[in-house]
Amino acid sequence: MQYLGWLNAVPKLKVDPKSEKSRQELFDEQGKEIEYPPCAMWYMVDYLFSIGPVMSATSGDSPISHQEINAWQKNLQIKLCPWEAQTLRDMSRHYLLKMIKSDHQDSPPPWIPEIDQQQGERVAAKVKDILRG
């Protein structure tokens, strides 16, 4: 969830500090492919985004509440186990915290895709070429 929170944060850009675009929107505009971390339970991520990852209020965003989760279940006739409901709330909290902490342009992603040996060797060769001039 932290990666999705980082990706959906709106960084304060040095060029345009009033930009309202999330990293995901900026990456899409630049044609950058987004690689997501491995996840064994994508259905839970789908549930979270179906509910809405955060609640908006006059005082700002907050994690989704158990009442919101309950209403979502009733509306869609989905029955969650207690651990699933609690996990959705925890996922919302982690998502929101990472969004808040990632509003700086230079904020590093919480996850970086692993590269295989061939990719690593190609990157190393490019770096050597650049350093040689």
C-alpha positions as CSV (number, residue, x, y, z in Angstrom):
1,M,0.0,0.0,0.0
2,Q,2.9,2.3,0.6
3,Y,3.9,2.1,-3.0
4,L,0.4,3.0,-4.2
5,G,0.3,5.9,-1.6
6,W,3.7,7.2,-2.9
7,L,2.5,6.8,-6.5
8,N,-0.8,8.7,-5.9
9,A,0.9,11.5,-3.9
10,V,0.9,14.9,-5.5
11,P,4.6,16.0,-5.2
12,K,5.4,19.7,-4.8
13,L,7.4,20.2,-8.0
14,K,10.3,22.6,-8.0
15,V,9.2,23.8,-11.5
16,D,5.5,24.2,-10.7
17,P,4.8,24.1,-6.9
18,K,1.1,24.4,-7.5
19,S,0.9,21.2,-9.7
20,E,-2.1,19.1,-8.9
21,K,-0.9,16.0,-10.7
22,S,0.0,12.7,-8.9
23,R,3.2,10.8,-9.7
24,Q,1.1,8.3,-11.5
25,E,-0.4,11.0,-13.8
26,L,3.0,12.5,-14.4
27,F,4.4,9.1,-15.2
28,D,1.5,8.4,-17.6
29,E,2.2,11.8,-19.4
30,Q,5.9,10.9,-19.7
31,G,5.1,7.4,-21.0
32,K,6.9,5.8,-18.1
33,E,5.9,2.2,-17.4
34,I,4.9,1.6,-13.8
35,E,5.9,-1.7,-12.3
36,Y,4.1,-2.7,-9.2
37,P,5.4,-4.7,-6.3
38,P,4.4,-8.3,-6.0
39,C,1.2,-8.9,-4.1
40,A,-0.5,-12.2,-3.1
41,M,-3.9,-10.6,-2.5
42,W,-4.7,-8.2,-5.3
43,Y,-8.4,-8.7,-4.5
44,M,-7.9,-6.8,-1.3
45,V,-6.3,-3.9,-3.2
46,D,-9.3,-4.0,-5.6
47,Y,-11.6,-3.9,-2.5
48,L,-9.8,-0.9,-1.0
49,F,-10.0,1.1,-4.2
50,S,-13.7,0.1,-4.7
51,I,-14.4,1.6,-1.3
52,G,-12.1,4.5,-1.8
53,P,-8.6,4.3,-0.3
54,V,-9.3,7.3,2.0
55,M,-12.2,9.4,3.2
56,S,-12.4,13.1,2.5
57,A,-13.5,15.4,5.2
58,T,-13.4,19.2,6.0
59,S,-10.3,18.6,8.1
60,G,-8.5,16.7,5.4
61,D,-8.3,13.0,4.3
62,S,-8.5,10.2,6.8
63,P,-8.4,6.4,6.7
64,I,-11.6,4.7,5.8
65,S,-13.7,3.8,8.8
66,H,-15.3,0.5,9.8
67,Q,-18.7,2.2,9.0
68,E,-17.6,2.9,5.4
69,I,-16.4,-0.7,5.1
70,N,-19.7,-2.0,6.5
71,A,-21.8,0.2,4.2
72,W,-19.7,-1.0,1.2
73,Q,-20.2,-4.6,2.1
74,K,-24.0,-4.1,2.4
75,N,-24.3,-2.2,-0.8
76,L,-22.3,-4.7,-2.9
77,Q,-23.5,-7.8,-0.9
78,I,-20.0,-8.8,-0.1
79,K,-19.2,-10.6,3.2
80,L,-15.8,-9.9,4.6
81,C,-14.1,-11.9,7.3
82,P,-13.1,-9.8,10.3
83,W,-9.4,-9.9,9.5
84,E,-10.2,-8.7,5.9
85,A,-12.2,-5.7,7.3
86,Q,-9.4,-4.8,9.7
87,T,-6.8,-5.3,6.9
88,L,-8.7,-2.9,4.6
89,R,-8.6,-0.3,7.4
90,D,-4.9,-0.9,8.0
91,M,-4.2,-0.7,4.2
92,S,-6.1,2.6,4.1
93,R,-4.0,4.0,7.0
94,H,-0.7,3.0,5.4
95,Y,-1.8,4.4,2.0
96,L,-2.7,7.7,3.5
97,L,0.4,8.0,5.6
98,K,2.7,7.3,2.6
99,M,0.7,9.9,0.5
100,I,1.2,12.5,3.2
101,K,5.0,11.7,3.7
102,S,5.6,11.6,-0.1
103,D,4.6,15.1,-1.2
104,H,8.2,16.2,-1.8
105,Q,9.4,15.8,-5.4
106,D,12.6,14.0,-4.2
107,S,10.7,11.5,-2.0
108,P,12.1,8.0,-2.9
109,P,9.7,5.2,-3.8
110,P,9.2,2.7,-1.0
111,W,9.8,-0.2,-3.4
112,I,12.2,-0.6,-6.3
113,P,11.8,-3.5,-8.8
114,E,14.5,-6.1,-8.7
115,I,16.7,-6.3,-11.7
116,D,18.2,-9.5,-13.1
117,Q,21.9,-9.9,-13.7
118,Q,21.7,-9.0,-17.4
119,Q,19.9,-5.8,-16.7
120,G,22.4,-5.0,-13.9
121,E,25.3,-5.6,-16.3
122,R,23.8,-3.3,-19.0
123,V,23.2,-0.5,-16.4
124,A,26.8,-0.9,-15.2
125,A,28.1,-0.7,-18.7
126,K,26.1,2.5,-19.4
127,V,27.4,4.1,-16.2
128,K,31.0,3.2,-17.1
129,D,30.5,4.7,-20.6
130,I,29.1,7.9,-19.1
131,L,31.9,8.2,-16.6
132,R,34.5,7.7,-19.3
133,G,33.0,10.5,-21.3
